[in-house]
Amino acid sequence: MVLRRCRQLLREEDEALDVSQDVFVRLLENRDRLDARYPSSLLYRIATNLSLNRLRDRARHPTSPDEELLYRIASMETPGASEDARSTLDSLFRRHDPSSRTIAVLHFMDGLTLEQVAQEVGMSVSGVRKRIRALRRSLEKMETP
């Protein structure tokens, strides 16, 4: 389950393997502080967060111009996705708390309900709803000239 989640987000086998191993390392390092009543949800959330962190790091620190280009090409959601859409999303998520990206991925990509997202990220449903509204408002402001 962890590896499948990492593959889904990272779309690169070697990185997915690395991050999935990091999930279990993180689990062991923090075992005294973690609430393990729902282990699959916990593992899923850790895998999501570490994968998103890896994507952010990859985008911030490409080792060469060619690697940056390969990253942009590889991270396109669909074959016809435009670079404008990608840069708009990057700009949008830079304006908000990093957990807002996690909320957006869980809700819009994974199809989780607001209640499920709230449980995953440890927030109230109204808090998740506010974050999604704030993302939508920011996007609308960015789209209007």
GUBA-69042 format. One line per field, with one value per residue (C-alpha): residue in three letters; residue number from 1; x, y negated, z. Coordinates in nm, 2 decimals. Layout:
GUBA-69042
type <- c(ALA | ...);
seq <- c(NUM | ...);
xx <- c(X | ...);
yy <- c(Y | ...);
zz <- c(Z | ...);
This chain:
GUBA-69042
type <- c(MET | VAL | LEU | ARG | ARG | CYS | ARG | GLN | LEU | LEU | ARG | GLU | GLU | ASP | GLU | ALA | LEU | ASP | VAL | SER | GLN | ASP | VAL | PHE | VAL | ARG | LEU | LEU | GLU | ASN | ARG | ASP | ARG | LEU | ASP | ALA | ARG | TYR | PRO | SER | SER | LEU | LEU | TYR | ARG | ILE | ALA | THR | ASN | LEU | SER | LEU | ASN | ARG | LEU | ARG | ASP | ARG | ALA | ARG | HIS | PRO | THR | SER | PRO | ASP | GLU | GLU | LEU | LEU | TYR | ARG | ILE | ALA | SER | MET | GLU | THR | PRO | GLY | ALA | SER | GLU | ASP | ALA | ARG | SER | THR | LEU | ASP | SER | LEU | PHE | ARG | ARG | HIS | ASP | PRO | SER | SER | ARG | THR | ILE | ALA | VAL | LEU | HIS | PHE | MET | ASP | GLY | LEU | THR | LEU | GLU | GLN | VAL | ALA | GLN | GLU | VAL | GLY | MET | SER | VAL | SER | GLY | VAL | ARG | LYS | ARG | ILE | ARG | ALA | LEU | ARG | ARG | SER | LEU | GLU | LYS | MET | GLU | THR | PRO);
seq <- c(1 | 2 | 3 | 4 | 5 | 6 | 7 | 8 | 9 | 10 | 11 | 12 | 13 | 14 | 15 | 16 | 17 | 18 | 19 | 20 | 21 | 22 | 23 | 24 | 25 | 26 | 27 | 28 | 29 | 30 | 31 | 32 | 33 | 34 | 35 | 36 | 37 | 38 | 39 | 40 | 41 | 42 | 43 | 44 | 45 | 46 | 47 | 48 | 49 | 50 | 51 | 52 | 53 | 54 | 55 | 56 | 57 | 58 | 59 | 60 | 61 | 62 | 63 | 64 | 65 | 66 | 67 | 68 | 69 | 70 | 71 | 72 | 73 | 74 | 75 | 76 | 77 | 78 | 79 | 80 | 81 | 82 | 83 | 84 | 85 | 86 | 87 | 88 | 89 | 90 | 91 | 92 | 93 | 94 | 95 | 96 | 97 | 98 | 99 | 100 | 101 | 102 | 103 | 104 | 105 | 106 | 107 | 108 | 109 | 110 | 111 | 112 | 113 | 114 | 115 | 116 | 117 | 118 | 119 | 120 | 121 | 122 | 123 | 124 | 125 | 126 | 127 | 128 | 129 | 130 | 131 | 132 | 133 | 134 | 135 | 136 | 137 | 138 | 139 | 140 | 141 | 142 | 143 | 144 | 145);
xx <- c(0.00 | 0.28 | 0.48 | 0.17 | 0.10 | 0.46 | 0.46 | 0.13 | 0.26 | 0.63 | 0.60 | 0.95 | 1.03 | 1.36 | 1.23 | 0.91 | 1.12 | 1.34 | 1.04 | 0.85 | 1.15 | 1.17 | 0.81 | 0.90 | 1.21 | 1.00 | 0.75 | 1.02 | 1.18 | 0.85 | 0.68 | 0.65 | 0.46 | 0.24 | -0.12 | -0.13 | -0.51 | -0.55 | -0.22 | -0.32 | -0.43 | -0.11 | 0.11 | -0.09 | -0.06 | 0.32 | 0.37 | 0.17 | 0.35 | 0.70 | 0.62 | 0.50 | 0.81 | 1.02 | 0.84 | 0.89 | 1.26 | 1.30 | 1.15 | 1.36 | 1.69 | 1.74 | 2.10 | 2.11 | 1.89 | 1.82 | 1.70 | 1.46 | 1.32 | 1.28 | 1.11 | 0.86 | 0.79 | 0.76 | 0.53 | 0.26 | -0.07 | -0.19 | -0.01 | -0.19 | -0.13 | 0.00 | 0.30 | 0.08 | -0.14 | 0.16 | 0.31 | -0.03 | -0.06 | 0.30 | 0.22 | -0.10 | 0.05 | 0.34 | 0.08 | -0.07 | 0.04 | 0.21 | -0.07 | -0.32 | -0.14 | -0.19 | -0.56 | -0.60 | -0.43 | -0.64 | -0.96 | -0.93 | -0.69 | -0.77 | -1.14 | -1.16 | -1.46 | -1.41 | -1.46 | -1.20 | -0.95 | -1.01 | -0.94 | -0.63 | -0.48 | -0.60 | -0.83 | -1.19 | -1.42 | -1.48 | -1.11 | -1.06 | -1.35 | -1.20 | -0.86 | -1.03 | -1.23 | -0.92 | -0.74 | -1.04 | -1.05 | -0.67 | -0.70 | -0.99 | -0.79 | -0.49 | -0.71 | -0.88 | -0.67);
yy <- c(0.00 | -0.24 | -0.17 | -0.20 | -0.54 | -0.66 | -0.53 | -0.71 | -1.04 | -1.03 | -0.84 | -0.72 | -0.37 | -0.44 | -0.74 | -0.55 | -0.27 | -0.52 | -0.71 | -0.40 | -0.29 | -0.63 | -0.59 | -0.30 | -0.47 | -0.77 | -0.53 | -0.37 | -0.70 | -0.84 | -0.53 | -0.67 | -0.98 | -0.83 | -0.73 | -0.38 | -0.31 | -0.33 | -0.20 | -0.20 | -0.56 | -0.65 | -0.48 | -0.64 | -0.99 | -0.95 | -0.82 | -1.11 | -1.37 | -1.23 | -1.19 | -1.55 | -1.67 | -1.48 | -1.64 | -1.98 | -1.91 | -1.78 | -2.09 | -2.32 | -2.16 | -2.02 | -1.92 | -2.04 | -2.23 | -1.90 | -1.74 | -2.03 | -1.98 | -1.61 | -1.67 | -1.91 | -1.67 | -1.37 | -1.55 | -1.64 | -1.48 | -1.42 | -1.42 | -1.74 | -1.93 | -2.28 | -2.44 | -2.73 | -2.50 | -2.35 | -2.69 | -2.82 | -2.53 | -2.58 | -2.95 | -2.87 | -2.62 | -2.85 | -3.10 | -2.85 | -2.63 | -2.30 | -2.10 | -2.26 | -2.07 | -1.75 | -1.83 | -1.91 | -1.58 | -1.37 | -1.54 | -1.60 | -1.33 | -1.05 | -1.13 | -1.13 | -1.30 | -1.61 | -1.39 | -1.14 | -1.42 | -1.57 | -1.24 | -1.19 | -1.53 | -1.57 | -1.87 | -1.94 | -1.91 | -2.29 | -2.35 | -2.13 | -2.31 | -2.65 | -2.54 | -2.42 | -2.74 | -2.95 | -2.75 | -2.81 | -3.18 | -3.22 | -3.03 | -3.25 | -3.57 | -3.43 | -3.36 | -3.70 | -3.96);
zz <- c(0.00 | 0.09 | -0.22 | -0.44 | -0.29 | -0.35 | -0.71 | -0.77 | -0.66 | -0.76 | -1.09 | -1.06 | -0.93 | -0.76 | -0.57 | -0.48 | -0.33 | -0.14 | 0.00 | 0.09 | 0.29 | 0.45 | 0.56 | 0.78 | 0.91 | 1.01 | 1.17 | 1.38 | 1.47 | 1.60 | 1.73 | 2.08 | 1.96 | 1.69 | 1.74 | 1.59 | 1.62 | 1.25 | 1.11 | 0.74 | 0.76 | 0.94 | 0.68 | 0.40 | 0.54 | 0.61 | 0.25 | 0.11 | 0.30 | 0.23 | -0.14 | -0.16 | 0.02 | -0.23 | -0.52 | -0.37 | -0.31 | -0.66 | -0.81 | -0.59 | -0.63 | -0.98 | -1.04 | -1.40 | -1.65 | -1.82 | -1.50 | -1.44 | -1.79 | -1.74 | -1.40 | -1.56 | -1.85 | -1.61 | -1.37 | -1.62 | -1.52 | -1.87 | -2.21 | -2.32 | -1.99 | -2.05 | -1.88 | -1.78 | -1.57 | -1.40 | -1.31 | -1.20 | -0.96 | -0.83 | -0.77 | -0.60 | -0.36 | -0.28 | -0.14 | 0.11 | 0.39 | 0.27 | 0.43 | 0.19 | -0.10 | 0.10 | 0.15 | -0.22 | -0.33 | -0.09 | -0.19 | -0.56 | -0.67 | -0.43 | -0.41 | -0.03 | 0.12 | 0.34 | 0.64 | 0.53 | 0.45 | 0.80 | 0.97 | 0.76 | 0.83 | 1.19 | 1.13 | 1.16 | 0.85 | 0.86 | 0.87 | 0.56 | 0.39 | 0.46 | 0.32 | 0.00 | -0.03 | 0.02 | -0.26 | -0.49 | -0.41 | -0.47 | -0.80 | -0.91 | -0.83 | -1.02 | -1.33 | -1.34 | -1.52);
